[in-house]
């Protein structure tokens, strides 16, 4: 029986392990759970909350969860709530913790800014409620004293003033005038006093919209400009709301011709907004979304952002061909001339077809020619050209597409200030472009990899 001491130790260890596993660990976990619950300001999880009552010096308001993910204000008026603002308040309350409990201090409410409180918030979770009265800031930044209704204790909490103080009816009202997903839009109609622009989404149901102008001309759209326009519409928010009543009626009489009317067409229906500036001297702009809806005060700068000229919205690349469609590119400057030909995806020089061309250099150069955008429009008609150096141009690029029919053309003239005069195949008129391309035209030697630099142009 030499092993009985070892067996006895094993039995004792097993018993100790069982005790720890069955008794101590669960007790510790329960204790930690209770401590965590005690530190929580509000005893409800975020997903259980169904209503909020917020009372400030401006009066009370009631917010209810009317359907999953959708909040509505039900008093003092019935209207759609700003879901992000409501969820931000709920998140602040449920994540707030108690750092200190002040014992038997309810008779000293005034000392902590709780008589009267700055704000009182009642949180509803089904049939349960908790009321939190907000007082003064604590000794540390982003802390607040509160009075919790369930235990009538004054608590020092991690609530930050910005999350719960100075909240008003306007804070929780929906302020976005349009609600949409860019991919769902079929077309956008911009109606101005003297013209109209219609832009279609040619890639509906795809991850990224692709825009094309269909009226007053058929043209490719400047994708970045249209996306910027859509972001501006997403950011179109009310700075103030004028509900139906005498004030709205008075202001409505001053709204005659809108600066712009924007209509978004989707399969689910249309949304539109009219923007007015009845008195530009006052620097005020008014938006209207319907005859019976409130009027909205908006940032007047948005009118400028949304009153886009056709030129701003259309594709401003002058060449007229996508670089992937170029089959032959003729290059002519004042000191060099050559033709690049794309043979089965490989660039070659027309007069040196057996010499190997640097494909990287050629691809980069052709893409620069094809993608050069106009920066400014000088005039809608492109003549006369002589005063702008376009009869004897600094550079001229002429291309034939792979279909053998479509052509592209770009002509660069004199420099004025920091820009060059230019004309192109895609858009009629005279324009100014950045001058960088003139220094990026490779020589034959550079195309063949026989020069140390691609960028400089020896002129």
BELFENHU-V260544 format. One record per helix or strand of 3 or more residues. SS is the DSSP state (hx for helix, st for strand). FROM is the first residue (numbers start at 1). TO is the last residue. If there is no record, write none. Layout:
ss=SS from=FROM to=TO
ss=SS from=FROM to=TO
//
This chain:
ss=hx from=4 to=39
ss=hx from=46 to=48
ss=st from=51 to=56
ss=st from=59 to=67
ss=st from=70 to=75
ss=st from=79 to=81
ss=hx from=83 to=95
ss=st from=97 to=102
ss=hx from=106 to=108
ss=hx from=110 to=112
ss=st from=119 to=125
ss=st from=128 to=137
ss=st from=144 to=148
ss=st from=153 to=157
ss=hx from=161 to=164
ss=hx from=169 to=172
ss=hx from=182 to=184
ss=st from=185 to=191
ss=st from=196 to=201
ss=st from=211 to=215
ss=st from=219 to=221
ss=hx from=223 to=234
ss=st from=240 to=242
ss=hx from=246 to=252
ss=st from=260 to=266
ss=st from=269 to=276
ss=hx from=280 to=282
ss=st from=285 to=288
ss=st from=295 to=298
ss=hx from=301 to=306
ss=hx from=310 to=313
ss=hx from=323 to=325
ss=st from=326 to=333
ss=st from=337 to=343
ss=st from=346 to=349
ss=hx from=359 to=371
ss=st from=376 to=379
ss=hx from=386 to=388
ss=st from=395 to=401
ss=st from=407 to=416
ss=st from=419 to=424
ss=st from=430 to=434
ss=hx from=435 to=439
ss=hx from=444 to=447
//
